[in-house]
Amino acid sequence: MTAYDFTRRLDEIAAWYRAVLDDLYPRGHDRDAKSLVLGHHQEFATLAAHDPSPAIGAAAVQWARAVLILADAERELGRPGWRPEWTETYEYYVPGNDRLLGPFGPSGPE
């Protein structure tokens, strides 16, 4: 999987997850908290595109993982619209296999 494929798939997963929240979750604390995670993911993805510092990159990685974990939970609940090719993105990235930051990045589990 190329970096472009990964980025595109992560954007697709985030958009799908946003639609799940908007369509299936009533307004309230749960929806707001999950929307906040999506917002931070987008904020740090944008920052990482313009700031190559390791701290920004590490934060972007961790927020991306958070979105993937939340989206996977919705997939496991059988929410419609999950694409099979997204599973590869989840299985690669969540365990910490990214080439730049290594297992779990600098702030993940040992």
Stockholm file with secondary structure:
# STOCKHOLM 1.0

chainA/1-110         MTAYDFTRRLDEIAAWYRAVLDDLYPRGHDRDAKSLVLGHHQEFATLAAHDPSPAIGAAAVQWARAVLILADAERELGRPGWRPEWTETYEYYVPGNDRLLGPFGPSGPE
#=GR chainA/1-110 SS CCHHHHHHHHHHHHHHHHHHHHHHSCSSHHHHHHHHHHHHHHHHHHHHHHCCCHHHHHHHHHHHHHHHHHHHHHHHTTCTTCCHHHHHHHHHHTTTCCTTTCTTTTTSCC
#=GC SS_cons         CCHHHHHHHHHHHHHHHHHHHHHHSCSSHHHHHHHHHHHHHHHHHHHHHHCCCHHHHHHHHHHHHHHHHHHHHHHHTTCTTCCHHHHHHHHHHTTTCCTTTCTTTTTSCC
//
